[in-house]
Amino acid sequence: MRTDRKNPAAEKGSAAKNVLVQGSILAAASIIAKVIGLIYRIPLTNILGDEGNSYYSTANEIYSIILMISSFSLPLAVSRLMSERLQKGQVRNANRVFLLAMRFAVGMGLILAFLTWALSGVITKNIMNLEYARYGLQVLSPAILIFAITGVFRGYFQGFSNMVPTAISQLIEQLINALVSLYGAYVLYDYGKELARSGGDGLLAPAWGAAGATFGTVASVTVAMIFMMVIYSNHKRTFSQTLRADKTGNRETPRHIYRVLILTILPIILSTLIYNISNVLDQGIFNAILKSQGYTERQYATIWGIYSGKFRVLMNVPLSLASSLGPAVVPNLTAAIAAGDEKAAAETVKSSTRYTMMITIPCAFGMAALGGPIIEMLFHPESGVPLSAGIMQAGALVIILYALSTLSTAILQGLGRLKEPLIHCAIALVIHIFVLYIMLRYMRLNIYSVMYANCIFALIICIMNALSISRFIHYRQEIRKTFLAPLTASIIMAFAAFGVYLFFHLFLGVSLSTILAILFGASIYGLALTAFGGTDRKEISRLPKGHLIAALLDRIGVLRD
């Protein structure tokens, strides 16, 4: 590919910088939202218990899968199609994509919301082996329609490479979710207790508590939708002038746009569905095999509750970076490819991959080193700490590989290679299920089977995605600054943080010792990353107060020019 721009280097740097700026906005909001989610899950776990957590997580996992079928791919598809048309100056066609996508979202959302409510008992009892999760799934069914509408609005603004409305709506959504979920869980848990006294089934209390918690999702998505509607109505006043100024002759018909929209959505839906359905399949296989091995529903629900309610909640905090960079990467890569600027596309891929690894790798190693203390500090469990800590240690590699596979899938979609992620995820899923079954049935590794099978699943996707990306834009990822420097610095950080925890734990409590260890570890990581050449003066100077940080690192003698 060639470009006729006067200053391709400047354009390349501008494109990469825009991705990082917009991605950083969305990543910051997403991380804050995940932290809020982590904080409210602590009292929620105390209300529901591990059994209730299992019902709550099961309902949310099924809900997420249905969202992927109905509307989860819409923001990505809408942003990609709008960005492509805006790059060509076809403003009316871009707006028509938005309007027709909204009709599609409402239709699909209505149908799947009704089917979810009607079939909730069948799904939870016959597929998941957790019948009482149906209450939470029924409560969640209206959110399918509401989320679909909200997703199209988010895709609309992302098509303009504006991540701010999405970021703010996510923060609002999570705040409302936290407050309503806790209140709903508290009220309905007591209601379930009353039913248990008359009906004799002690699982009714955590089941109804989980249903109350899921109502937070419905309330929060509704508020987010209203917020996006208000922002859109304000933006539409100025956008109308741009629409009238569009003098391009090409006008796409609704039939053509629907066709393009569906052809864009289908590969994304299928690849996203396959990528994320693994957790639902994991739970179904896990529950079925443990049930055949003599475990009771309470026992395997408790184990899964620890995995889903503790490890996966913590895991989602660093993973939010990769999932946030995706929406920023897609429209920028689409615009770069449409303009024939392969250098800008390659720079976007390199920078987004590197920054994802710089943050994800130390988070994974930190969680592995301080897994037990973090669990004790946040959840104060009466039992199950060794299992929780073991899951955190085994899950370190899962976090890194899932972050990289999530980002690389978004990169391929931004490059217009929609079939490749689908094929890669399908191959990985088949191998994943086979490995999981062998480890559970014959090796009897219990919940660790899920961890190891997930590592293999994500690793296969990472390798196949990387090969496809390098073939399409002919780029090679820089290894030392992207992988080796963060890895080396993270290993040093993990040992240092654990040593600090052991020292302070001799005379301080778990919580204070853990906080000090985390803060010390973060400082050590920053120094080690700089010393090993993982970052340089120019990059540090771009940070808030970056010149002061650079001056301090100069005095220490670790900063390289």
RODO-2510 file (C-alpha; in nm, 4 decimals, decimal comma):
residues 561
     n   res          X          Y          Z
     1     m     0,0000     0,0000     0,0000
     2     r     0,1077     0,3572    -0,0626
     3     t    -0,0182     0,6902     0,0546
     4     d    -0,0124     1,0320    -0,1095
     5     r    -0,0192     1,2286     0,2123
     6     k     0,2437     1,4976     0,2412
     7     n     0,3683     1,3861     0,5779
     8     p     0,3050     1,0162     0,6313
     9     a     0,5213     1,0025     0,9415
    10     a     0,3150     1,2726     1,1066
    11     e    -0,0082     1,1050     1,0009
    12     k     0,1186     0,7729     1,1343
    13     g     0,2083     0,9253     1,4697
    14     s    -0,1202     1,1142     1,4853
    15     a    -0,3226     0,7985     1,4206
    16     a    -0,1364     0,6007     1,6848
    17     k    -0,1615     0,8882     1,9323
    18     n    -0,5358     0,9200     1,8696
    19     v    -0,5834     0,5499     1,9424
    20     l    -0,3914     0,5791     2,2674
    21     v    -0,5718     0,8979     2,3734
    22     q    -0,9187     0,7634     2,2966
    23     g    -0,8235     0,4183     2,4213
    24     s    -0,6839     0,5696     2,7404
    25     i    -1,0104     0,7571     2,8017
    26     l    -1,2120     0,4392     2,7605
    27     a    -0,9556     0,2303     2,9481
    28     a    -0,9476     0,4731     3,2419
    29     a    -1,3270     0,4750     3,2608
    30     s    -1,3413     0,0987     3,2221
    31     i    -1,0799     0,0397     3,4919
    32     i    -1,2627     0,2756     3,7288
    33     a    -1,5861     0,0934     3,6466
    34     k    -1,4185    -0,2417     3,7121
    35     v    -1,2812    -0,1127     4,0434
    36     i    -1,6330    -0,0013     4,1384
    37     g    -1,7528    -0,3448     4,0329
    38     l    -1,4830    -0,5061     4,2437
    39     i    -1,5692    -0,2944     4,5466
    40     y    -1,9415    -0,3671     4,5360
    41     r    -1,8818    -0,7383     4,4742
    42     i    -1,7187    -0,7582     4,8177
    43     p    -2,0363    -0,6808     5,0186
    44     l    -2,2411    -0,8604     4,7519
    45     t    -2,0371    -1,1763     4,8078
    46     n    -2,0907    -1,1422     5,1803
    47     i    -2,4669    -1,1154     5,1233
    48     l    -2,5004    -1,3971     4,8691
    49     g    -2,2266    -1,6371     4,9806
    50     d    -2,0442    -1,8626     4,7365
    51     e    -2,3673    -2,0436     4,6402
    52     g    -2,5441    -1,7172     4,5607
    53     n    -2,2381    -1,5984     4,3709
    54     s    -2,2621    -1,9086     4,1568
    55     y    -2,6296    -1,8393     4,0715
    56     y    -2,5539    -1,4723     4,0089
    57     s    -2,2570    -1,5509     3,7844
    58     t    -2,4500    -1,8197     3,5960
    59     a    -2,7385    -1,5834     3,5154
    60     n    -2,4918    -1,3154     3,4033
    61     e    -2,2918    -1,5566     3,1884
    62     i    -2,6043    -1,6721     3,0022
    63     y    -2,7206    -1,3112     2,9716
    64     s    -2,3814    -1,2147     2,8252
    65     i    -2,4007    -1,4920     2,5670
    66     i    -2,7478    -1,3783     2,4578
    67     l    -2,6209    -1,0202     2,4352
    68     m    -2,3473    -1,1390     2,2021
    69     i    -2,6077    -1,2927     1,9743
    70     s    -2,8409    -0,9932     1,9801
    71     s    -2,6392    -0,6763     2,0210
    72     f    -2,2925    -0,7075     2,1765
    73     s    -2,1285    -0,6730     1,8351
    74     l    -2,3353    -0,3699     1,7334
    75     p    -2,1096    -0,0963     1,8803
    76     l    -1,8082    -0,2444     1,7014
    77     a    -1,9944    -0,2972     1,3731
    78     v    -2,1614     0,0450     1,3771
    79     s    -1,8349     0,2239     1,4614
    80     r    -1,6505     0,0371     1,1862
    81     l    -1,9105     0,0998     0,9152
    82     m    -1,9606     0,4640     1,0123
    83     s    -1,5864     0,5309     1,0327
    84     e    -1,5361     0,3837     0,6864
    85     r    -1,8039     0,6101     0,5353
    86     l    -1,6999     0,9220     0,7261
    87     q    -1,3443     0,8718     0,5990
    88     k    -1,4859     0,8892     0,2443
    89     g    -1,6998     1,1947     0,3222
    90     q    -2,0262     0,9974     0,2960
    91     v    -2,1935     1,1525     0,5997
    92     r    -2,5510     1,0655     0,4966
    93     n    -2,4597     0,7020     0,4442
    94     a    -2,2896     0,6954     0,7839
    95     n    -2,6020     0,8358     0,9480
    96     r    -2,8164     0,5832     0,7617
    97     v    -2,6008     0,3032     0,9046
    98     f    -2,6829     0,4298     1,2527
    99     l    -3,0588     0,4556     1,1927
   100     l    -3,0918     0,1120     1,0340
   101     a    -2,8708    -0,0450     1,3022
   102     m    -3,1089     0,0972     1,5638
   103     r    -3,4066    -0,0713     1,3941
   104     f    -3,2136    -0,3965     1,3832
   105     a    -3,1229    -0,3674     1,7520
   106     v    -3,4817    -0,3050     1,8627
   107     g    -3,6147    -0,6010     1,6627
   108     m    -3,3503    -0,8484     1,7759
   109     g    -3,3607    -0,7198     2,1327
   110     l    -3,7368    -0,7682     2,1629
   111     i    -3,7298    -1,1222     2,0258
   112     l    -3,4385    -1,2447     2,2381
   113     a    -3,5601    -1,0711     2,5548
   114     f    -3,8899    -1,2607     2,5305
   115     l    -3,7214    -1,5941     2,4492
   116     t    -3,4809    -1,5526     2,7414
   117     w    -3,7649    -1,4929     2,9864
   118     a    -3,9688    -1,7853     2,8503
   119     l    -3,6832    -2,0393     2,8323
   120     s    -3,4864    -1,9377     3,1429
   121     g    -3,5855    -2,2460     3,3412
   122     v    -3,4967    -2,4835     3,0587
   123     i    -3,1527    -2,3257     3,0113
   124     t    -3,0507    -2,3152     3,3766
   125     k    -3,1841    -2,6602     3,4688
   126     n    -3,0958    -2,8722     3,1662
   127     i    -2,7769    -2,7012     3,0434
   128     m    -2,6157    -2,5420     3,3484
   129     n    -2,7359    -2,7870     3,6182
   130     l    -2,8215    -2,4895     3,8402
   131     e    -3,2006    -2,4660     3,8292
   132     y    -3,2354    -2,1774     4,0743
   133     a    -3,0303    -1,9451     3,8525
   134     r    -3,3511    -1,9021     3,6484
   135     y    -3,4777    -1,6269     3,8798
   136     g    -3,1802    -1,4052     3,8027
   137     l    -3,2001    -1,4793     3,4294
   138     q    -3,5682    -1,3843     3,4160
   139     v    -3,4927    -1,0527     3,5853
   140     l    -3,2135    -0,9847     3,3339
   141     s    -3,4247    -1,0479     3,0220
   142     p    -3,5477    -0,6847     2,9707
   143     a    -3,1864    -0,5635     2,9815
   144     i    -3,1206    -0,7432     2,6507
   145     l    -3,3394    -0,4943     2,4610
   146     i    -3,2139    -0,1943     2,6583
   147     f    -2,8481    -0,2871     2,6082
   148     a    -2,9023    -0,3286     2,2323
   149     i    -3,0312     0,0287     2,2021
   150     t    -2,7506     0,1635     2,4228
   151     g    -2,4907    -0,0244     2,2181
   152     v    -2,5950     0,1391     1,8908
   153     f    -2,5624     0,4849     2,0474
   154     r    -2,2145     0,3934     2,1736
   155     g    -2,1153     0,2658     1,8298
   156     y    -2,2385     0,5916     1,6769
   157     f    -1,9983     0,8042     1,8819
   158     q    -1,7145     0,5531     1,8490
   159     g    -1,7544     0,5869     1,4708
   160     f    -1,6456     0,9489     1,5179
   161     s    -1,3517     0,8214     1,7315
   162     n    -1,5173     0,9816     2,0334
   163     m    -1,4983     0,7481     2,3318
   164     v    -1,6068     1,0035     2,5937
   165     p    -1,9855     0,9328     2,5838
   166     t    -1,9197     0,5588     2,6073
   167     a    -1,6744     0,6109     2,8936
   168     i    -1,9103     0,8330     3,0952
   169     s    -2,2076     0,6038     3,0350
   170     q    -2,0055     0,3046     3,1575
   171     l    -1,9181     0,4863     3,4791
   172     i    -2,2801     0,5863     3,5373
   173     e    -2,3907     0,2335     3,4567
   174     q    -2,1529     0,0771     3,7061
   175     l    -2,2400     0,3190     3,9870
   176     i    -2,6129     0,2541     3,9495
   177     n    -2,5454    -0,1176     3,9182
   178     a    -2,3485    -0,1239     4,2426
   179     l    -2,6117     0,0573     4,4470
   180     v    -2,9185    -0,1209     4,3114
   181     s    -2,7542    -0,4650     4,3110
   182     l    -2,6639    -0,4459     4,6786
   183     y    -3,0073    -0,3230     4,7803
   184     g    -3,1850    -0,5778     4,5615
   185     a    -2,9688    -0,8651     4,6881
   186     y    -3,0280    -0,7661     5,0511
   187     v    -3,4054    -0,7380     5,0152
   188     l    -3,4636    -1,0507     4,8068
   189     y    -3,2212    -1,2639     5,0101
   190     d    -3,4466    -1,2072     5,3096
   191     y    -3,7470    -1,2902     5,0928
   192     g    -3,5771    -1,6149     4,9886
   193     k    -3,5176    -1,6963     5,3550
   194     e    -3,8890    -1,6690     5,4244
   195     l    -3,9632    -1,8991     5,1309
   196     a    -3,6979    -2,1445     5,2553
   197     r    -3,8641    -2,1613     5,5981
   198     s    -4,1942    -2,2604     5,4415
   199     g    -4,0560    -2,4633     5,1483
   200     g    -3,7632    -2,6277     5,3229
   201     d    -3,5011    -2,5587     5,0526
   202     g    -3,2066    -2,3616     5,1913
   203     l    -3,0866    -2,2667     4,8400
   204     l    -3,3876    -2,0396     4,7843
   205     a    -3,2271    -1,7580     4,9858
   206     p    -2,9064    -1,7291     4,7739
   207     a    -3,1111    -1,7899     4,4564
   208     w    -3,3496    -1,5019     4,5246
   209     g    -3,0626    -1,2874     4,6506
   210     a    -2,8872    -1,3423     4,3165
   211     a    -3,2081    -1,2394     4,1361
   212     g    -3,2171    -0,9172     4,3371
   213     a    -2,8557    -0,8472     4,2480
   214     t    -2,9238    -0,8903     3,8753
   215     f    -3,1889    -0,6178     3,8899
   216     g    -2,8986    -0,3747     3,9281
   217     t    -2,7979    -0,4552     3,5704
   218     v    -3,1458    -0,3714     3,4383
   219     a    -3,1587    -0,0415     3,6262
   220     s    -2,8038     0,0604     3,5321
   221     v    -2,8393    -0,0134     3,1598
   222     t    -3,1662     0,1825     3,1551
   223     v    -2,9971     0,4891     3,3048
   224     a    -2,7040     0,4517     3,0604
   225     m    -2,9483     0,4382     2,7676
   226     i    -3,1235     0,7573     2,8816
   227     f    -2,7857     0,9301     2,9174
   228     m    -2,6795     0,8277     2,5651
   229     m    -3,0125     0,9503     2,4257
   230     v    -2,9587     1,2925     2,5822
   231     i    -2,6016     1,3156     2,4463
   232     y    -2,7196     1,2067     2,1009
   233     s    -2,9993     1,4652     2,0915
   234     n    -2,7485     1,7418     2,1719
   235     h    -2,5007     1,6143     1,9124
   236     k    -2,7710     1,5808     1,6472
   237     r    -2,8312     1,9573     1,6390
   238     t    -2,4796     2,0280     1,5108
   239     f    -2,4552     1,7061     1,3112
   240     s    -2,7589     1,8094     1,1045
   241     q    -2,5500     2,0859     0,9470
   242     t    -2,2835     1,8338     0,8478
   243     l    -2,5532     1,6114     0,6969
   244     r    -2,6833     1,8954     0,4809
   245     a    -2,3292     1,9737     0,3662
   246     d    -2,2773     1,6210     0,2300
   247     k    -2,2702     1,6583    -0,1489
   248     t    -2,1460     1,3100    -0,2340
   249     g    -2,3644     1,1417    -0,4927
   250     n    -2,3435     0,7885    -0,3605
   251     r    -2,6556     0,6982    -0,1612
   252     e    -2,6714     0,3476    -0,0209
   253     t    -3,0096     0,1762    -0,0100
   254     p    -3,1474     0,0322     0,3155
   255     r    -3,1242    -0,3153     0,1650
   256     h    -2,7534    -0,2677     0,0894
   257     i    -2,6803    -0,1278     0,4359
   258     y    -2,8676    -0,4110     0,6081
   259     r    -2,6715    -0,6579     0,3991
   260     v    -2,3376    -0,4958     0,4869
   261     l    -2,4408    -0,4633     0,8510
   262     i    -2,5369    -0,8295     0,8786
   263     l    -2,2249    -0,9444     0,6918
   264     t    -2,0184    -0,7337     0,9326
   265     i    -2,2057    -0,8413     1,2448
   266     l    -2,2238    -1,2147     1,1779
   267     p    -1,8481    -1,2895     1,1862
   268     i    -1,8074    -1,0627     1,4895
   269     i    -2,1038    -1,2267     1,6648
   270     l    -1,9786    -1,5759     1,5950
   271     s    -1,6171    -1,5059     1,6905
   272     t    -1,7197    -1,3139     2,0047
   273     l    -1,9740    -1,5811     2,0903
   274     i    -1,7246    -1,8633     2,0521
   275     y    -1,4624    -1,6636     2,2403
   276     n    -1,6903    -1,5972     2,5378
   277     i    -1,9139    -1,9033     2,5362
   278     s    -1,6211    -2,1070     2,6626
   279     n    -1,6956    -1,9940     3,0190
   280     v    -2,0583    -2,1094     2,9958
   281     l    -1,9447    -2,4409     2,8480
   282     d    -1,6779    -2,4652     3,1159
   283     q    -1,9369    -2,4317     3,3894
   284     g    -2,1778    -2,6761     3,2278
   285     i    -1,9055    -2,9396     3,1792
   286     f    -1,7567    -2,8703     3,5230
   287     n    -2,0912    -2,9073     3,7018
   288     a    -2,1904    -3,2198     3,5063
   289     i    -1,8613    -3,4040     3,5635
   290     l    -1,8345    -3,3112     3,9310
   291     k    -2,1967    -3,4194     3,9771
   292     s    -2,1107    -3,7568     3,8206
   293     q    -1,8139    -3,7825     4,0569
   294     g    -2,0391    -3,7555     4,3613
   295     y    -2,0273    -3,3828     4,4388
   296     t    -2,3494    -3,2181     4,5565
   297     e    -2,4913    -2,9050     4,3917
   298     r    -2,3895    -2,7006     4,6944
   299     q    -2,0297    -2,8252     4,6686
   300     y    -1,9703    -2,7594     4,3001
   301     a    -2,1683    -2,4355     4,3167
   302     t    -1,9389    -2,3200     4,6001
   303     i    -1,6218    -2,4041     4,4045
   304     w    -1,7501    -2,2258     4,0954
   305     g    -1,8639    -1,9343     4,3083
   306     i    -1,5066    -1,8872     4,4352
   307     y    -1,3739    -1,8990     4,0782
   308     s    -1,6356    -1,6692     3,9224
   309     g    -1,7077    -1,4414     4,2191
   310     k    -1,3477    -1,3811     4,3240
   311     f    -1,0878    -1,4667     4,0593
   312     r    -1,2863    -1,3589     3,7523
   313     v    -1,3967    -1,0355     3,9193
   314     l    -1,0325    -0,9489     3,9952
   315     m    -0,9195    -1,0732     3,6536
   316     n    -1,1578    -0,8329     3,4785
   317     v    -0,9759    -0,5270     3,6148
   318     p    -0,6533    -0,5674     3,4080
   319     l    -0,8509    -0,7217     3,1200
   320     s    -1,0543    -0,4024     3,0957
   321     l    -0,7529    -0,2357     2,9316
   322     a    -0,7532    -0,4743     2,6362
   323     s    -1,1301    -0,4614     2,6007
   324     s    -1,1190    -0,0799     2,6123
   325     l    -0,8446    -0,0393     2,3544
   326     g    -1,0452    -0,2538     2,1124
   327     p    -1,3210     0,0025     2,0436
   328     a    -1,0541     0,2728     1,9958
   329     v    -0,8413     0,0569     1,7665
   330     v    -1,1194    -0,0577     1,5305
   331     p    -1,2316     0,2786     1,3795
   332     n    -0,8732     0,4059     1,3537
   333     l    -0,7521     0,0908     1,1797
   334     t    -1,0561     0,0995     0,9500
   335     a    -0,9804     0,4607     0,8562
   336     a    -0,6102     0,3827     0,8006
   337     i    -0,6888     0,0884     0,5723
   338     a    -0,9512     0,2889     0,3831
   339     a    -0,6893     0,5621     0,3276
   340     g    -0,4246     0,3086     0,2202
   341     d    -0,1942     0,4028     0,5077
   342     e    -0,0341     0,0737     0,6099
   343     k     0,2321     0,2453     0,8220
   344     a    -0,0312     0,4117     1,0408
   345     a    -0,2104     0,0792     1,0783
   346     a     0,1118    -0,0983     1,1776
   347     e     0,1994     0,1721     1,4307
   348     t    -0,1480     0,1467     1,5842
   349     v    -0,1110    -0,2300     1,6222
   350     k     0,2370    -0,2039     1,7734
   351     s     0,1548     0,0690     2,0247
   352     s    -0,1756    -0,0814     2,1428
   353     t    -0,0154    -0,4254     2,1889
   354     r     0,2797    -0,2830     2,3780
   355     y     0,0752    -0,0717     2,6184
   356     t    -0,1575    -0,3626     2,6869
   357     m     0,1358    -0,5838     2,7843
   358     m     0,2999    -0,3106     2,9931
   359     i    -0,0047    -0,3023     3,2210
   360     t    -0,1429    -0,6562     3,1999
   361     i     0,1787    -0,8492     3,2734
   362     p     0,2565    -0,6789     3,6073
   363     c    -0,1091    -0,7040     3,7144
   364     a    -0,1031    -1,0792     3,6489
   365     f     0,2223    -1,1355     3,8374
   366     g     0,1062    -0,9144     4,1239
   367     m    -0,2162    -1,1115     4,1597
   368     a    -0,0187    -1,4372     4,1566
   369     a     0,2255    -1,3165     4,4221
   370     l    -0,0359    -1,1656     4,6533
   371     g    -0,3367    -1,3803     4,5624
   372     g    -0,4132    -1,5083     4,9120
   373     p    -0,3653    -1,1729     5,0897
   374     i    -0,5763    -0,9910     4,8286
   375     i    -0,8601    -1,2417     4,8719
   376     e    -0,8438    -1,2098     5,2517
   377     m    -0,8266    -0,8293     5,2363
   378     l    -1,1206    -0,7883     4,9965
   379     f    -1,3596    -1,0716     5,0777
   380     h    -1,2720    -1,1810     5,4349
   381     p    -1,3745    -1,5409     5,3610
   382     e    -1,4325    -1,7785     5,6503
   383     s    -1,2950    -2,0675     5,4425
   384     g    -1,1571    -2,1447     5,0982
   385     v    -0,8553    -1,9112     5,1130
   386     p    -0,6024    -2,1768     4,9962
   387     l    -0,8244    -2,2636     4,6976
   388     s    -0,8765    -1,8956     4,6147
   389     a    -0,5017    -1,8266     4,6348
   390     g    -0,4254    -2,1311     4,4196
   391     i    -0,6717    -2,0147     4,1547
   392     m    -0,5134    -1,6681     4,1542
   393     q    -0,1655    -1,8153     4,1037
   394     a    -0,2779    -2,0537     3,8308
   395     g    -0,4687    -1,7723     3,6595
   396     a    -0,1758    -1,5334     3,6054
   397     l    -0,0991    -1,6641     3,2582
   398     v    -0,4716    -1,6697     3,1742
   399     i    -0,4908    -1,2938     3,2356
   400     i    -0,1981    -1,2141     3,0047
   401     l    -0,3113    -1,4434     2,7238
   402     y    -0,6747    -1,3333     2,7414
   403     a    -0,5728    -0,9669     2,7232
   404     l    -0,3555    -1,0293     2,4179
   405     s    -0,6117    -1,2490     2,2431
   406     t    -0,8906    -0,9953     2,3070
   407     l    -0,6854    -0,7089     2,1630
   408     s    -0,5566    -0,9064     1,8640
   409     t    -0,9120    -1,0127     1,7775
   410     a    -1,0222    -0,6464     1,7775
   411     i    -0,7198    -0,5587     1,5610
   412     l    -0,8161    -0,8165     1,2986
   413     q    -1,1730    -0,6873     1,2985
   414     g    -1,0459    -0,3317     1,2536
   415     l    -0,8349    -0,4481     0,9601
   416     g    -1,1455    -0,5927     0,7990
   417     r    -1,0376    -0,9536     0,8543
   418     l    -1,3631    -1,0687     1,0110
   419     k    -1,3457    -1,4382     0,9244
   420     e    -1,0020    -1,5061     1,0727
   421     p    -1,0990    -1,4477     1,4408
   422     l    -1,4030    -1,6693     1,3907
   423     i    -1,1936    -1,9560     1,2523
   424     h    -0,9251    -1,9140     1,5183
   425     c    -1,1782    -1,9093     1,8044
   426     a    -1,3584    -2,2160     1,6691
   427     i    -1,0358    -2,4174     1,6456
   428     a    -0,9275    -2,3060     1,9930
   429     l    -1,2691    -2,3862     2,1434
   430     v    -1,2698    -2,7450     2,0132
   431     i    -0,9217    -2,8084     2,1561
   432     h    -1,0190    -2,6302     2,4785
   433     i    -1,3239    -2,8519     2,5400
   434     f    -1,1265    -3,1684     2,4695
   435     v    -0,8472    -3,0679     2,7098
   436     l    -1,0965    -2,9600     2,9770
   437     y    -1,2848    -3,2901     2,9610
   438     i    -0,9654    -3,4966     2,9877
   439     m    -0,8355    -3,2930     3,2824
   440     l    -1,1676    -3,3070     3,4683
   441     r    -1,2681    -3,6659     3,3982
   442     y    -0,9377    -3,8528     3,4064
   443     m    -0,6819    -3,6247     3,5721
   444     r    -0,9345    -3,4980     3,8310
   445     l    -0,7776    -3,1523     3,8504
   446     n    -1,1092    -2,9972     3,9561
   447     i    -1,1264    -2,6173     3,9031
   448     y    -0,7607    -2,6078     3,7923
   449     s    -0,8709    -2,7952     3,4795
   450     v    -1,0665    -2,4831     3,3839
   451     m    -0,7626    -2,2604     3,4367
   452     y    -0,5239    -2,4732     3,2307
   453     a    -0,7760    -2,5280     2,9513
   454     n    -0,8360    -2,1516     2,9330
   455     c    -0,4608    -2,0937     2,8985
   456     i    -0,4480    -2,3284     2,6005
   457     f    -0,7598    -2,1681     2,4488
   458     a    -0,6211    -1,8132     2,4666
   459     l    -0,2694    -1,9167     2,3595
   460     i    -0,3958    -2,0765     2,0388
   461     i    -0,5943    -1,7627     1,9535
   462     c    -0,2933    -1,5385     2,0262
   463     i    -0,0632    -1,7355     1,7966
   464     m    -0,3105    -1,7632     1,5088
   465     n    -0,4187    -1,3983     1,5357
   466     a    -0,0576    -1,2777     1,5382
   467     l     0,0233    -1,4756     1,2232
   468     s    -0,2818    -1,3338     1,0443
   469     i    -0,2063    -0,9740     1,1462
   470     s     0,1567    -0,9960     1,0317
   471     r     0,0483    -1,1392     0,6955
   472     f    -0,2044    -0,8667     0,6312
   473     i    -0,0088    -0,5520     0,7195
   474     h     0,3445    -0,6943     0,7020
   475     y     0,4584    -0,5796     1,0439
   476     r     0,6645    -0,7396     1,3185
   477     q     0,5985    -0,6665     1,6850
   478     e     0,8974    -0,5343     1,8765
   479     i     0,9857    -0,7991     2,1388
   480     r     1,2131    -0,6405     2,3994
   481     k     1,0038    -0,3377     2,4984
   482     t     0,6710    -0,5143     2,4470
   483     f     0,7319    -0,8457     2,6246
   484     l     1,0803    -0,8991     2,7724
   485     a     1,1167    -0,5748     2,9696
   486     p     0,7663    -0,5910     3,1292
   487     l     0,8140    -0,9628     3,2027
   488     t     1,1528    -0,9165     3,3707
   489     a     1,0330    -0,6149     3,5683
   490     s     0,7187    -0,8030     3,6752
   491     i     0,9150    -1,1016     3,8069
   492     i     1,1323    -0,8708     4,0174
   493     m     0,8232    -0,6841     4,1343
   494     a     0,6413    -1,0055     4,2341
   495     f     0,9254    -1,1281     4,4579
   496     a     0,9746    -0,7830     4,6091
   497     a     0,6034    -0,7346     4,6803
   498     f     0,5708    -1,0771     4,8410
   499     g     0,8799    -1,0130     5,0555
   500     v     0,7405    -0,6800     5,1720
   501     y     0,4097    -0,8473     5,2584
   502     l     0,5810    -1,1178     5,4635
   503     f     0,7854    -0,8561     5,6513
   504     f     0,4980    -0,6232     5,7405
   505     h     0,2637    -0,9122     5,8146
   506     l     0,4843    -0,9939     6,1157
   507     f     0,3472    -0,6921     6,3024
   508     l     0,0644    -0,5508     6,0859
   509     g    -0,2681    -0,6948     5,9748
   510     v    -0,3409    -0,8548     5,6373
   511     s    -0,5048    -0,5509     5,4786
   512     l    -0,2388    -0,2917     5,5627
   513     s     0,0441    -0,5324     5,4742
   514     t    -0,1188    -0,6074     5,1381
   515     i    -0,1702    -0,2399     5,0522
   516     l     0,1928    -0,1575     5,1372
   517     a     0,3123    -0,4548     4,9315
   518     i     0,1056    -0,3434     4,6302
   519     l     0,2326     0,0145     4,6488
   520     f     0,5928    -0,0985     4,6889
   521     g     0,5545    -0,3481     4,4049
   522     a     0,4149    -0,0837     4,1703
   523     s     0,7133     0,1433     4,2451
   524     i     0,9618    -0,1395     4,1895
   525     y     0,7929    -0,2290     3,8610
   526     g     0,8178     0,1281     3,7333
   527     l     1,1856     0,1509     3,8222
   528     a     1,2687    -0,1925     3,6815
   529     l     1,0746    -0,1308     3,3599
   530     t     1,2682     0,1911     3,3036
   531     a     1,6009     0,0308     3,3918
   532     f     1,5456    -0,2546     3,1443
   533     g     1,4531    -0,0159     2,8640
   534     g     1,0795    -0,0816     2,8670
   535     t     1,0133     0,2912     2,8417
   536     d     1,2187     0,6008     2,7663
   537     r     1,2446     0,9708     2,8457
   538     k     1,0147     1,0782     2,5631
   539     e     0,7322     0,8500     2,6716
   540     i     0,7663     0,9415     3,0389
   541     s     0,7599     1,3121     2,9545
   542     r     0,4139     1,2696     2,7995
   543     l     0,2708     1,1579     3,1347
   544     p     0,1174     1,4077     3,3803
   545     k     0,4144     1,5640     3,5659
   546     g     0,6291     1,3561     3,3340
   547     h     0,9253     1,5954     3,3420
   548     l     0,9421     1,5719     3,7217
   549     i     0,9263     1,1921     3,7033
   550     a     1,2021     1,1899     3,4411
   551     a     1,4192     1,4163     3,6590
   552     l     1,3718     1,1851     3,9581
   553     l     1,4604     0,8778     3,7498
   554     d     1,7691     1,0613     3,6250
   555     r     1,8861     1,1109     3,9806
   556     i     1,8358     0,7434     4,0558
   557     g     2,0286     0,6586     3,7391
   558     v     1,7782     0,4213     3,5742
   559     l     1,6470     0,6395     3,2896
   560     r     1,7757     0,5718     2,9400
   561     d     1,7690     0,8340     2,6663
***
